């Protein structure tokens, strides 16, 4: 009497049907690389799962705030690891069943049907597990400030800087981000319309805005025929975009502001305050009232000026927000530079700095190319209107940033792996 073949869990849930399909060569190959997780990341996930179990047992004996917080931080990794292990086990079972020469033809057909879908589940689970292991950027949950300034290219660069400002404002309107023009100055130092932009600071006052707009930091290059060009020649100019966390005191904890170890801390004794008369149009008020404010952080020589409001206290408040944001970003940048210096020898990770060309907008070809993710789109008008095409490009850069974060994690684990050999 023939022995009953071993049956995988997926096939048991299916209704058996006649089939005489042969074992296809595609089932003889191993799983695709998208189904796998680097051993270093898998080891990290299992270590987190083990600590999660210990924390759960600890909390069963009594509540502990720090343990509860860490337990919550680890939950996503633990859930993703369970999903991955379940999908991995299913793929192994199905593959074993298909390769077993004693498998009944009906069960073979069922297993063959299930394998592709299960491999897709495993690939998705692998991606989710990898994503859950990438540390969340410490500013990701905060609102943000976009500082936009013209670069090389004269008046055309200043005009393009204004185009970028309007592009981001349109994107915010389309995607329900609250935005507020915190600072706007033209090349003559005024807020008059119709004059090329000198500097703008756009505050995006919505949660998680920094995480969304982080991808926009860098030098944006434009290639087009300027309105002032009489011979129809294409010019290249640029504008810079800086992305800073918006650090309103209401969005920070008291300890964040008062703790000297915090990125958000500023010693008031190290800040020089200057008041002056605002420049530009404004009538008697400008000529008689010292409403403009300049703050200078002496240790770093970081200076912030604000004159948009007629009220000195309001200008002072805005200047403090901007100064706190710039210093927090500078401190974060310094730590990232130190980490990249360590990683570069292992994986060659190149940091996307403020001076790097990140994106090109070509008017003649209606083309936008992001030089980090390699994404190219050909609907420039929709991009400049803050439409779905811009969303697509920004999403591609966030994916690229995540890939770099994964490389960084592997680089950090490399010395430990070498030491074990």
C-alpha positions as CSV (number, residue, x, y, z in Angstrom):
1,X,0.0,0.0,0.0
2,X,1.3,3.4,-1.0
3,X,2.2,5.7,1.9
4,X,0.3,9.0,2.2
5,X,2.4,11.8,0.9
6,X,3.4,14.7,3.2
7,X,1.1,17.7,2.6
8,X,2.0,21.3,3.2
9,X,-0.4,23.6,5.1
10,X,-1.2,25.7,2.0
11,X,-2.4,22.7,0.0
12,X,-4.6,21.4,2.8
13,X,-6.7,24.5,2.6
14,X,-7.3,24.0,-1.1
15,X,-9.8,21.6,-2.9
16,X,-7.9,19.0,-4.7
17,X,-8.5,18.8,-8.5
18,X,-7.1,16.6,-11.3
19,X,-3.9,17.9,-12.8
20,X,-1.1,16.5,-14.8
21,X,1.2,19.5,-14.9
22,X,4.9,18.6,-15.1
23,X,7.4,20.0,-12.8
24,X,8.4,23.2,-14.6
25,X,12.0,24.3,-14.6
26,X,11.0,27.6,-12.9
27,X,10.3,25.6,-9.8
28,X,13.8,24.1,-9.9
29,X,15.4,27.4,-9.3
30,X,16.1,28.9,-6.0
31,X,14.1,31.9,-4.6
32,X,14.9,35.3,-6.0
33,X,17.2,37.6,-4.1
34,X,14.2,39.8,-3.2
35,X,13.0,37.0,-1.0
36,X,16.1,37.1,1.2
37,X,17.2,39.3,4.0
38,X,20.9,40.0,4.6
39,X,22.2,37.8,7.4
40,X,23.4,40.8,9.5
41,X,19.9,42.4,9.4
42,X,18.2,39.0,10.2
43,X,20.5,38.6,13.2
44,X,19.6,42.1,14.3
45,X,15.9,41.4,14.0
46,X,16.2,38.1,16.0
47,X,18.2,39.9,18.7
48,X,15.4,42.6,18.9
49,X,12.8,39.8,19.1
50,X,14.6,38.2,22.0
51,X,14.9,41.5,23.9
52,X,11.2,42.1,23.1
53,X,10.3,38.8,24.8
54,X,12.3,39.7,27.9
55,X,10.7,43.1,28.1
56,X,7.2,41.5,27.8
57,X,8.1,39.2,30.8
58,X,9.4,42.1,32.8
59,X,6.2,44.2,32.2
60,X,4.1,41.2,33.3
61,X,5.6,41.7,36.8
62,X,5.0,45.4,37.0
63,X,4.8,48.5,34.8
64,X,8.0,50.3,33.8
65,X,7.7,53.4,31.5
66,X,11.1,52.9,29.8
67,X,10.5,49.2,29.2
68,X,7.0,49.9,27.8
69,X,8.4,52.6,25.4
70,X,11.1,50.3,24.1
71,X,8.6,47.5,23.8
72,X,6.5,49.7,21.5
73,X,9.5,50.6,19.4
74,X,10.4,46.9,18.9
75,X,6.8,45.8,18.0
76,X,7.0,46.6,14.3
77,X,10.2,44.6,14.0
78,X,8.8,41.6,15.9
79,X,5.7,41.5,13.8
80,X,7.6,41.8,10.5
81,X,10.0,39.0,11.6
82,X,7.0,36.7,12.3
83,X,5.5,37.4,8.9
84,X,8.8,36.8,7.2
85,X,9.4,33.5,9.1
86,X,5.9,32.3,8.3
87,X,6.3,33.1,4.6
88,X,9.8,31.6,4.5
89,X,8.5,28.4,6.0
90,X,5.7,28.2,3.5
91,X,8.1,28.6,0.6
92,X,10.4,25.9,2.0
93,X,7.4,23.5,2.5
94,X,6.1,24.1,-1.0
95,X,9.5,23.8,-2.7
96,X,10.1,20.5,-0.8
97,X,6.8,19.1,-1.9
98,X,7.4,20.0,-5.5
99,X,10.8,18.3,-5.5
100,X,9.6,15.2,-3.8
101,X,9.3,12.5,-6.5
102,X,6.6,10.7,-4.4
103,X,4.2,13.7,-4.4
104,X,0.8,13.0,-5.8
105,X,0.1,14.8,-9.1
106,X,-2.9,16.6,-7.6
107,X,-0.9,17.9,-4.7
108,X,1.9,18.8,-7.0
109,X,-0.5,21.0,-9.1
110,X,-1.8,22.7,-5.9
111,X,1.8,23.3,-4.6
112,X,2.8,24.7,-8.0
113,X,-0.1,27.1,-8.0
114,X,0.7,28.3,-4.5
115,X,4.4,28.8,-4.9
116,X,4.5,32.0,-7.0
117,X,2.0,33.8,-4.7
118,X,3.8,32.6,-1.6
119,X,7.2,33.8,-3.0
120,X,5.6,37.2,-3.6
121,X,4.4,37.2,0.0
122,X,8.0,36.4,1.1
123,X,9.4,39.2,-1.0
124,X,7.0,41.6,0.5
125,X,7.7,40.3,4.0
126,X,11.5,40.7,3.4
127,X,11.0,44.3,2.3
128,X,8.8,45.0,5.3
129,X,11.3,43.4,7.7
130,X,14.2,45.4,6.2
131,X,12.2,48.6,6.4
132,X,11.3,48.0,10.1
133,X,14.9,47.7,11.0
134,X,16.0,51.1,9.5
135,X,16.1,53.6,12.3
136,X,13.6,56.4,12.0
137,X,15.2,59.8,11.4
138,X,15.0,61.7,14.7
139,X,13.4,64.7,13.0
140,X,11.0,62.7,10.8
141,X,7.9,63.3,12.9
142,X,8.4,67.1,13.1
143,X,7.1,69.9,10.9
144,X,9.9,71.4,8.7
145,X,11.3,74.5,7.2
146,X,12.3,74.8,3.5
147,X,15.0,77.4,2.9
148,X,15.3,78.3,-0.8
149,X,18.0,80.5,-2.2
150,X,19.3,81.2,-5.7
151,X,22.7,79.9,-6.6
152,X,24.9,80.2,-9.7
153,X,23.1,81.8,-12.7
154,X,22.4,85.4,-11.8
155,X,18.8,86.7,-12.2
156,X,17.7,83.4,-13.9
157,X,18.7,81.5,-10.7
158,X,16.7,83.9,-8.6
159,X,13.7,83.4,-10.9
160,X,14.1,79.6,-10.7
161,X,14.3,79.8,-6.9
162,X,10.8,81.5,-7.0
163,X,9.6,78.7,-9.2
164,X,10.7,76.1,-6.7
165,X,8.9,78.0,-3.9
166,X,5.7,78.0,-5.8
167,X,6.1,74.3,-6.7
168,X,6.4,73.4,-3.0
169,X,3.4,75.6,-2.1
170,X,1.3,73.9,-4.8
171,X,2.5,70.5,-3.5
172,X,1.4,71.4,0.0
173,X,-2.0,72.6,-1.2
174,X,-2.6,69.4,-3.2
175,X,-1.5,67.1,-0.3
176,X,-3.1,68.9,2.7
177,X,0.1,70.1,4.2
178,X,-0.3,73.3,6.2
179,X,2.2,75.8,4.9
180,X,3.1,79.4,5.9
181,X,5.7,81.7,4.2
182,X,7.9,82.5,7.2
183,X,10.3,84.7,5.3
184,X,10.4,86.1,1.8
185,X,13.0,88.6,0.4
186,X,13.7,89.7,-3.1
187,X,17.1,90.6,-4.5
188,X,16.7,94.2,-3.4
189,X,15.9,93.2,0.2
190,X,12.1,93.8,0.1
191,X,9.0,91.7,-0.1
192,X,7.7,93.3,-3.3
193,X,6.1,91.0,-5.9
194,X,7.6,90.6,-9.4
195,X,11.2,90.9,-8.3
196,X,13.5,87.8,-8.4
197,X,13.8,85.9,-5.1
198,X,16.7,86.3,-2.8
199,X,15.7,84.1,0.1
200,X,12.5,82.3,1.2
201,X,11.7,80.2,4.2
202,X,8.5,78.1,3.9
203,X,7.2,76.6,7.1
204,X,5.3,73.3,6.6
205,X,3.4,73.0,9.8
206,X,2.2,69.4,9.6
207,X,3.3,66.3,11.5
208,X,5.8,64.1,9.6
209,X,6.6,66.9,7.1
210,X,10.3,66.6,7.6
211,X,10.2,62.9,6.7
212,X,8.3,63.8,3.5
213,X,10.4,66.8,2.4
214,X,13.8,65.5,3.6
215,X,14.4,64.2,0.0
216,X,14.4,67.8,-1.4
217,X,17.6,69.0,0.3
218,X,20.4,69.9,-2.1
219,X,21.1,71.9,-5.3
220,X,18.4,71.9,-7.9
221,X,19.6,72.7,-11.4
222,X,17.5,74.2,-14.3
223,X,18.2,74.2,-18.0
224,X,16.1,76.5,-20.1
225,X,16.1,79.6,-22.2
226,X,15.7,82.7,-19.9
227,X,13.1,85.3,-20.7
228,X,15.9,87.8,-21.1
229,X,17.9,85.7,-23.6
230,X,17.6,87.3,-27.1
231,X,19.5,84.6,-29.1
232,X,17.5,81.6,-27.8
233,X,20.4,79.9,-26.0
234,X,19.8,77.5,-23.2
235,X,21.3,78.6,-19.9
236,X,22.1,76.5,-16.8
237,X,21.5,77.9,-13.3
238,X,20.7,76.5,-9.9
239,X,19.0,77.1,-6.6
240,X,19.6,75.4,-3.2
241,X,17.0,73.9,-0.9
242,X,17.8,73.3,2.7
243,X,15.4,71.2,4.8
244,X,15.4,71.9,8.5
245,X,13.2,70.6,11.4
246,X,10.7,73.2,12.5
247,X,11.3,73.4,16.3
248,X,8.5,75.4,17.8
249,X,8.7,75.2,21.6
250,X,5.1,73.8,21.6
251,X,6.3,70.7,19.6
252,X,9.3,70.0,21.9
253,X,9.5,68.7,25.4
254,X,10.7,70.9,28.2
255,X,13.7,68.6,28.6
256,X,14.6,68.9,24.9
257,X,15.0,72.6,25.2
258,X,16.7,72.7,28.6
259,X,19.0,69.7,28.2
260,X,22.5,70.8,27.1
261,X,23.0,67.4,25.4
262,X,19.9,67.9,23.2
263,X,20.1,69.0,19.6
264,X,17.5,71.6,20.4
265,X,19.3,73.3,23.2
266,X,20.7,76.8,22.9
267,X,22.4,78.7,25.6
268,X,20.9,82.3,25.5
269,X,24.3,83.6,26.7
270,X,25.8,82.5,23.5
271,X,23.4,84.4,21.3
272,X,23.9,88.0,20.3
273,X,20.7,90.0,19.7
274,X,20.6,93.0,17.4
275,X,17.6,95.1,16.4
276,X,17.5,97.5,13.5
277,X,15.2,99.3,11.1
278,X,13.7,97.1,8.4
279,X,14.8,97.7,4.8
280,X,12.6,98.4,1.8
281,X,9.1,99.8,1.3
282,X,6.9,100.5,4.3
283,X,6.6,104.2,4.8
284,X,7.2,106.0,8.1
285,X,7.0,102.7,10.0
286,X,10.2,101.4,8.4
287,X,12.0,104.7,8.9
288,X,11.1,105.1,12.6
289,X,10.7,101.7,14.2
290,X,13.5,99.2,14.9
291,X,11.4,96.1,14.1
292,X,14.0,93.9,12.3
293,X,15.9,91.4,14.4
294,X,19.2,89.6,13.9
295,X,20.3,86.7,16.1
296,X,23.9,85.3,16.0
297,X,25.0,82.1,17.6
298,X,28.5,83.1,18.6
299,X,30.2,79.6,18.8
300,X,29.1,78.6,15.3
301,X,28.8,82.1,13.8
302,X,25.3,81.1,12.6
303,X,23.2,84.2,11.9
304,X,19.5,84.6,11.4
305,X,17.7,87.8,10.5
306,X,14.0,88.5,10.3
307,X,12.0,91.6,9.2
308,X,8.8,90.2,7.7
309,X,6.6,91.5,10.5
310,X,6.1,95.0,11.7
311,X,6.3,93.7,15.3
312,X,9.7,93.3,16.8
313,X,8.5,90.5,19.2
314,X,7.1,88.5,16.3
315,X,10.3,88.9,14.3
316,X,12.3,87.8,17.3
317,X,10.1,84.7,17.9
318,X,10.4,83.7,14.2
319,X,14.2,84.3,14.3
320,X,14.5,82.0,17.4
321,X,12.6,79.2,15.7
322,X,14.8,79.5,12.6
323,X,18.0,79.6,14.6
324,X,17.1,76.6,16.7
325,X,16.2,74.7,13.6
326,X,19.5,75.5,11.8
327,X,21.6,74.6,14.8
328,X,19.7,71.3,15.3
329,X,20.3,70.4,11.7
330,X,24.0,71.4,11.9
331,X,24.5,69.1,14.9
332,X,22.7,66.2,13.1
333,X,24.8,66.8,10.0
334,X,28.0,66.7,12.0
335,X,27.1,63.3,13.5
336,X,26.1,62.0,10.1
337,X,29.4,63.1,8.6
338,X,31.3,61.2,11.3
339,X,29.3,58.1,10.7
340,X,29.7,58.3,6.9
341,X,33.5,58.6,7.3
342,X,33.4,55.3,9.2
343,X,31.1,53.6,6.7
344,X,32.7,54.8,3.5
345,X,35.6,52.4,3.7
346,X,33.2,49.5,4.0
347,X,30.5,50.2,1.4
348,X,31.4,53.5,-0.2
349,X,28.3,55.3,1.1
350,X,28.3,58.9,-0.3
351,X,26.5,61.4,1.7
352,X,24.1,63.7,-0.2
353,X,25.3,67.0,1.0
354,X,24.0,70.5,0.6
355,X,26.4,71.3,-2.1
356,X,25.5,68.3,-4.3
357,X,23.5,68.5,-7.5
358,X,20.4,66.4,-6.7
359,X,17.9,67.2,-9.5
360,X,17.8,68.7,-13.0
361,X,14.8,70.4,-14.6
362,X,15.1,70.6,-18.4
363,X,12.5,72.8,-19.9
364,X,13.4,72.0,-23.6
365,X,12.9,68.3,-23.1
366,X,10.1,68.7,-20.5
367,X,12.3,66.3,-18.4
368,X,13.1,66.1,-14.7
369,X,15.9,63.8,-13.6
370,X,16.8,63.0,-10.0
371,X,20.5,62.1,-9.8
372,X,20.2,60.1,-6.6
373,X,17.5,57.7,-7.3
374,X,18.1,57.7,-11.1
375,X,14.4,58.5,-11.7
376,X,13.5,60.4,-14.9
377,X,10.0,61.8,-15.7
378,X,8.8,63.7,-18.8
379,X,5.9,65.8,-17.4
380,X,7.8,68.8,-16.1
381,X,4.6,71.0,-16.1
382,X,3.0,68.6,-13.6
383,X,6.1,68.6,-11.5
384,X,6.2,72.4,-11.3
385,X,2.5,72.4,-10.4
386,X,3.2,70.1,-7.4
387,X,1.3,67.2,-9.0
388,X,1.5,63.4,-8.8
389,X,4.7,63.4,-11.0
390,X,6.5,65.3,-8.3
391,X,5.2,62.9,-5.7
392,X,6.6,60.0,-7.7
393,X,10.0,61.6,-7.9
394,X,10.1,62.4,-4.1
395,X,9.0,58.9,-3.3
396,X,11.8,57.5,-5.4
397,X,14.3,59.5,-3.4
398,X,12.9,58.4,-0.1
399,X,13.3,54.8,-1.2
400,X,16.9,55.6,-2.2
401,X,17.5,57.1,1.2
402,X,16.2,54.0,2.9
403,X,18.5,51.8,0.7
404,X,21.4,53.9,1.9
405,X,20.3,53.5,5.5
406,X,20.3,49.7,5.0
407,X,23.8,49.9,3.6
408,X,24.8,51.9,6.6
409,X,23.3,49.3,9.0
410,X,25.3,46.6,7.2
411,X,28.4,48.7,7.4
412,X,28.0,49.1,11.1
413,X,27.7,45.3,11.5
414,X,30.7,44.6,9.3
415,X,33.4,45.1,11.9
416,X,31.6,42.8,14.3
417,X,31.3,40.1,11.7
418,X,35.0,40.4,10.8
419,X,35.9,40.1,14.4
420,X,34.1,36.8,14.7
421,X,36.0,35.2,11.8
